[in-house]
């Protein structure tokens, strides 16, 4: 672990990556489910 002031930044980066991964997974599964149906609206 680095200095405490770096913790917030790494936490934010980790959270951002986690959220991006979740959003990406949801978008992919959503696209797969709705490819023929409204799928084009949710391009990422």
N, C-alpha and C positions, 0 to 999 in steps of 0.2 A: 504493500500500500504506500502511496505517496503522501505528501503533506496534506493535512486536513482540508486546505482550501481547494485542492484538486478533487476531493471526494464528490462535491456537488456536481462538478462538470462530468465526471465519469458516470455518476448515477444518472444524470440527465441523458447522456449519450446512450447508456445501457437501456434506459426506459424508452428512449426514442427508437432504438433499434428493435426492441421488443414490440413496441406498438406497431412499427412498420411491418415487422414480420407477421403479427397477428392480422393487421389490415390486409396484407398481401395474401395470406392464407384464406381469409374470409372472401376476398375479392375473387381468388382463383376458384374456390369451391362454389361461390355464388355464380360465377360465370359458367362453370360446368353445368350447374343445375338449370340455368336460364339462358343457355346459348341461343336457343331459337326464339327467345321471348324476353325482350327488354334488355338483353345482355349487352348490346352495343352502347347503352347509356353508361355502363360502368367500366369503360376502358381505363386502365391504369398506366 
